[in-house]
Amino acid sequence: MNRNMLAYASLALIITLTGCTKNTNTAVVAKVNNGKITAADFKKQLDDLQPQMQQAVASDPKARKEFLEDLIGIELVLQEARRLKLDKDPAFVKKQEELEKEMKQRIQDAAKNELFNALLKKELMDKIKQPTDEEVKAYYTAHREEIRKAAGGKDLSWKEAEAQGLKRYVFQINQREAYLEYSKALKAKAKIAVDDKALDAVISSLSQPSTTGTLQLGQPAGKEEKKGEGPKQ
């Protein structure tokens, strides 16, 4: 077992190590000054390693000892940082607040996506059937030029297009069209007011698109998203 590989892997996980995690698995693996590394801490860090490293730690006492030594070293560094009151440093505190805000946003976005998926599954997914071979062939015939462009200029035969997932793609299109119809019906009953000035102000303030803390919306590959429309499912 390469000690440097283990050390690198465990150091890369330093942010997730708490040193005193409240967990049901509270057996203390190692006491480090006034801190401790519990069995839960040890397992959490181990789970984040590559499978071959996990196997080495599980089966090789030397590798296991080295891994624990790395965790002890990390805990000592964290304790020293706290002793020097680096955790009270304004820049550190500000960064933690930013991270907490970002994490909260990610959780909210994940919850929105789960709720979105749950509703569409309930209302639509069970009603959408897999396309028949005839329907897929009809799509292939009608969109052969688009398929050729998507394949980098290669004129794919029906069998080649089918092998590359054309049926699945047509199913995704059917899902999206069903969603758009459902969304359209909801919009027809809703009260919607768009502030174009506010929207223009947001657009003008953008320098580069940001992917941090945003709800991930998508559509079938190769199908352009229309303004104001939601994600495919």
PyMOL commands that set and color helices and strands:
alter all, ss='L'
color gray80, all
select helices_A, chain A and resi 3-11+14-16+39-47+51-59+61-83+86-88+90-123+125-127+133-142+144-150+158-163+166-189+196-205
alter helices_A, ss='H'
color red, helices_A
select strands_A, chain A and resi 28-32+35-38
alter strands_A, ss='S'
color yellow, strands_A
deselect
rebuild
show_as cartoon
